[in-house]
Amino acid sequence: MIVDCGIYRDGRRTEGPADFSDALDEARATGDAFVWIGLHEPTEKEFDLVSSEFALHPLAVEDALRAHQRPKLEIYDDSLFVVIKPVVYEPKSDTVSAGELMLFIGDSFVVTVRHGEGAPLAAVRSRLEAEPEVLRHGPTSVLYAVSDAVVDHYIEVAAELQIDLEELEAQVFAPTGSADSKNTAASIYTFKRQVLEFRRATNPLGAPMARLSSAGVPFVDDGSQPFFRDVNDHLTRAVEHVEGLDRLLSDILSAHLAQVGVRQNDDMRKISAWAAMAAVPTMVAGIYGMNFEHMPELDWVWTYPAVIVLMGVAVAGLYRLFKRRGWM
């Protein structure tokens, strides 16, 4: 559905025709205005009228309707098509979800299509309307403001994930160790999936931002390169942060698996030590339990207590040996 439709002239929102087709004609007639239409998960029927009035390329329209696109920038004859994936951090579930923003930039118009509940554009529109000096740059200002808001939020989400990672790291490296290694491994893997979702939003956006930072992109104001370079710089910081999180998660998972292996080795040493101590009396009792008539020491008075003492001394000696070596 159409969330908002506004006509902007000289950096300020002005009253104009309610119909966006008439608003576009008026904006193009004056030459110093543009129309900004915002849509949220439009149906094919709803978007047909918009695409026909603004002469949007059918391939870009198909991408905007189907969503599930990678961040990209595509140049068509009558418009510029940009896909950005905003991310949202849910503190209650400690999860990251990604939405999609599509922007059509053309002659005196901007069409934004949003999929998902994340990154509503109302705040971006309000901020721009409060900064007429930025809004005077036309549709380029909308593209800059949207990309800047999304990339800045990347850094905030990365900071939240860093806090969660530190908590997970403290859990893995606790002195007492993790009581449930399966749950710990599952938590690390789930966290890694969240980081992967984040990387799918940040990494592919680097190429479009680098292209917007250079001159010669159609429908983009020539004086906007420094602003997009600033966005690209923030994006690089976010990407590096995400890459660092991914590397740390891999290291934590390796350390956790190593700890599990060490604990298993400790358990095996303890089991082996107890088995060795049990084997000595079992062997002695087995020898003296054989049904042979002629065996040494059978007629001695002190044979039975001597054998008991011998087994006890042997087991005690093995216990001290294993204890000294840290097996017990």
Steps between C-alpha positions, in 0.01 A plus 500: 500500500603864457624625838575859400517720193656844513620765259812695597608834360813691600564264792153526651184296479224684322133448436434331171257278314381195691548283194869408463477511121391865509762569769772362275385712206504808723846421635643454151330816378662719763839330464609556860275248675466125537244248623575242769264204521542240775345153472496211745476148357281599203304245306556457128176683425592792726845530350386478136362853505815640660733318262306609193478866605870522585612277210691261725691218337309168516801307630543744787126487568516122516786520752311755709190282517667167568763636741770259629766695310864564577608860555576640156489800270363475147479775240214509251411752232239685706600426859755379748409190705665445839441214745603537865443247779438661840549279805309498828629363831243341733633532857247255648603214274853626417433450131568699185244529223544672165244689296529656155485853365476568127547851364414617150677829426402681182416834343327696779383195694595252770306179560587301810371146551540341841471130587498386861435690821855623548631850422181702443568807288278740695793604719723553196232710329449711814873556539535605139206736520674665797816552288395697189862568404544125446161448341579766238724246325189322377454123474871450574443630853242228562738230380774638721278537808359148470839335445656706779227405748522130410880487520509690830257245640738225385758634745244507782398140433865396483554655845205302640637179351840578651341509847327166437827354375684607816231331713529182294879514526479532880268200509735285291815598692345487848738330753244229575435439131165453336270245657326429172739496207222424250307816594819707488590373154142564385517856637825567315360360176178704537707812561705423191180481297406848623839635395461332162165674453670827589783437250250440221371851558831684542758340272321528161414865567864599469502496118190726459631749758841509333330567166286779646817651648636554150380746240297420190209307653175600324228670704748571782608855574865558410573674830382208711814286476648616836178405677493154350870459580411569862227233486746260338750567778240416765405190304863388492513532879183293533631233263829477691308471825285219361805319363663530842191353666502209258869427563454518877204264479708249306777528762249459785348194334847347452589577863173346620559182300856486637363534854253220434787282377710581808209417733445174316868415536480577873199273531677224311806532725282474810317198361830337405644569847202345677509203261872449574438508876215253463710271281762425772266344760305335222819334370612384846154376593476326164828316556408381849152415389621229258403145597844338510604269783871573500546877532761681711394677822163319521594332828649810662309646791562862400445458125151651487574816705834538322332494160238753616774731627694454178200599288432800722863617480506456122176696453621775737830521312322532166267764646794711621674462164195608300425782743852634466471501122162673505297206377276494806 
